Amino acid sequence: MPASLWPSWAEMLRFLPEIILTVAGTLIMMLEPVLGSRSRRGLGQFALAGLSAALAAAVVADGSPGPAFSNMLVVDGFATFFRVLVLAVGILTVCSSYPYLNREGASSGEYWALLLFSITGQCVMASANELIMVFIGIEISSISSYVLAGYLRDDKRANEAALKYFLLGSFATAFLLYGIALVYGAAKSTNLAVVRAAVEKGEAPLLLVGIAAALMFVGFAFKVSGAPFQMWAPDVYQGAPAPVSAFLSAGPKAAAFAVFLRVFMTAFQGVSDRWAPVVWISALLSMSIGNFAALRQSNLKRMLAYSSIAHAGYVLVAMAARSQSGSAAVMFYLAAYALMNMGAFAVVAHVAGKGERYVEIQDLAGLAQRQPLTAAALAVFLLSLIGVPLTGGFFGKFYIFKAALESRLIWLAVLGLLNSAVAAYYYLRILVVMYMEEPGEVTNGLGPLPLGLKAALAMPVVGLLVLGIFPSGLLDYAVKSAKFW
Amino acid sequence: MTGVPLSWYLILSALLFALGVAGFLFRRNIITVFMSIELMLNAVNLSFVAFSYQLKQVNGHIFTFFVMVVAAAEAAVGLAIILTVFKNRETLNVDEVNSLKN
């Protein structure tokens, strides 16, 4: 134990993004009652400023890597990567939520505060070095997300989404927590490094470690919507407000994968031969269930939800590789995936109209004729989701299957590639509706793209093209930081 | 641990957890389902305390406080969500909350 209870300045610096987000969120809640209704609109911009400041802080904190608060947290390349990712997701969410909330007449401060708190939790998850911090991070992120999913409280669908998300999310957390308790009993500590040493030296009873790993796998699989624990995702993404669905499918999922990877590649590294087959099966199931169910959807949000299950499956393929290049592929893919999914949901939010009445695939008919730029942006996102070259999604898939082949997971890679081919069908169907059909009632009545949505579409498009043409910058960073001691 | 061995606590904790899981899966009232989750969390707390006592550490005791605080936050949010569902649908049966599908 350090002699001084007061954390050093270096530790405070490493924790700065979380501090900034918490302060900004709390300030929003305090400011809201005292502001007039006109200046309350500025709270969205305030949240944006807070997120940008936290993003800068995360980059600065990367300059002094190391542990903080008695090893509870650790700032390393891996943590920085995911912090920057979730903060970028947050910025995109603010951009797409702002016009959405104005349209629904539901703009208020607590939305921004909850969003900031949820991202705080995800930043904690990214840098957690202790199982208890993992738990607390997940809960900070989840509890705020439950409320966000049901934010439109008079909307029946949003209510239902929030209820299901809440019940199944807390159920999963209980499993995760039970796993943590058993790890604590087996390894006499919850610090990841100590647990790893105990497991590798064989000091921890193997039975207890096995049960703990299984329970924690259930918890994490729920959070990343990996099969067979994916059933909440379609209902939640369909019912939640579109910008929130976008956020849920990118931010909490990326952060959950970050802790999933960190815990299983460190604490349970010693028993990785045992958990690898489970991840293998889960990856295959997620890809197949997600893709084949998505084929039959006519609702855009539900289709994107199933596709997000399938994408979780691809990421699990890279996890099953259990190698440094596999971990790097996970990181690269999650970054590309966050961009393309956020973008696709932003288009859905725009087309859906007030009260989200138009969320069928058919409602996009003729979008290319009425709003060519919006349609082009959606086309980039869909092509990237398919994995077409020149987009970030292509290199994401490429690195994943390359890592799988290097680890001799030949069958999994083959089945994954076949799955991608199936997926191409339902993404292309949207492109066909958008480009080949005559404009319908919905696209004819579509208003101009608001500024926030323009930003929420332009940034991911640029990001995906950059990742698709110059992937090496991000990949090098990922490979460098995908080392766990 | 005078008299009662660690394994008894762990078995009791596992039983309580299993009861919680069973309640979550088989009960249809939302409030009961929610209480089952709380039962699962408390079963875990029992494990933490038992291990902590066995290992002669305070860590486990402190973890239970974290868990309790989180459970309280979860209850606050959860009950609010359940309330809005009830207001909109006037039912507390999980099976009747099923408007999302094709």
Chai-1 contact restraints between the chains, C-beta under 6 A:
chainA,res_idxA,chainB,res_idxB,connection_type,confidence,min_distance_angstrom,max_distance_angstrom,comment,restraint_id
A,I132,B,F63,contact,1.0,0.0,6.0,A-B,restraint_1
A,E139,B,V70,contact,1.0,0.0,6.0,A-B,restraint_2
A,I143,B,A73,contact,1.0,0.0,6.0,A-B,restraint_3
A,I143,B,V77,contact,1.0,0.0,6.0,A-B,restraint_4
A,Y146,B,V77,contact,1.0,0.0,6.0,A-B,restraint_5
A,V147,B,V77,contact,1.0,0.0,6.0,A-B,restraint_6
A,G150,B,I81,contact,1.0,0.0,6.0,A-B,restraint_7
A,R153,B,T84,contact,1.0,0.0,6.0,A-B,restraint_8
A,K156,B,N88,contact,1.0,0.0,6.0,A-B,restraint_9
A,K156,B,S99,contact,1.0,0.0,6.0,A-B,restraint_10
A,R157,B,L100,contact,1.0,0.0,6.0,A-B,restraint_11
A,N159,B,T84,contact,1.0,0.0,6.0,A-B,restraint_12
A,N159,B,V85,contact,1.0,0.0,6.0,A-B,restraint_13
A,N159,B,N88,contact,1.0,0.0,6.0,A-B,restraint_14
A,E160,B,V97,contact,1.0,0.0,6.0,A-B,restraint_15
A,E160,B,L100,contact,1.0,0.0,6.0,A-B,restraint_16
A,A162,B,I81,contact,1.0,0.0,6.0,A-B,restraint_17
A,L163,B,I81,contact,1.0,0.0,6.0,A-B,restraint_18
A,L163,B,V85,contact,1.0,0.0,6.0,A-B,restraint_19
A,F166,B,G78,contact,1.0,0.0,6.0,A-B,restraint_20
A,F166,B,I81,contact,1.0,0.0,6.0,A-B,restraint_21
A,S170,B,I37,contact,1.0,0.0,6.0,A-B,restraint_22
A,S170,B,E74,contact,1.0,0.0,6.0,A-B,restraint_23
A,F171,B,F24,contact,1.0,0.0,6.0,A-B,restraint_24
A,F171,B,I37,contact,1.0,0.0,6.0,A-B,restraint_25
A,A174,B,I37,contact,1.0,0.0,6.0,A-B,restraint_26
A,A174,B,M40,contact,1.0,0.0,6.0,A-B,restraint_27
A,A174,B,L41,contact,1.0,0.0,6.0,A-B,restraint_28
A,L177,B,V44,contact,1.0,0.0,6.0,A-B,restraint_29
A,Y178,B,F17,contact,1.0,0.0,6.0,A-B,restraint_30
A,Y178,B,V44,contact,1.0,0.0,6.0,A-B,restraint_31
A,A181,B,V44,contact,1.0,0.0,6.0,A-B,restraint_32
A,A181,B,S47,contact,1.0,0.0,6.0,A-B,restraint_33
A,A181,B,F48,contact,1.0,0.0,6.0,A-B,restraint_34
A,Y184,B,F51,contact,1.0,0.0,6.0,A-B,restraint_35
A,G185,B,F51,contact,1.0,0.0,6.0,A-B,restraint_36
A,K188,B,L55,contact,1.0,0.0,6.0,A-B,restraint_37
A,D235,B,L100,contact,1.0,0.0,6.0,A-B,restraint_38
A,Q238,B,L100,contact,1.0,0.0,6.0,A-B,restraint_39
A,G239,B,L100,contact,1.0,0.0,6.0,A-B,restraint_40
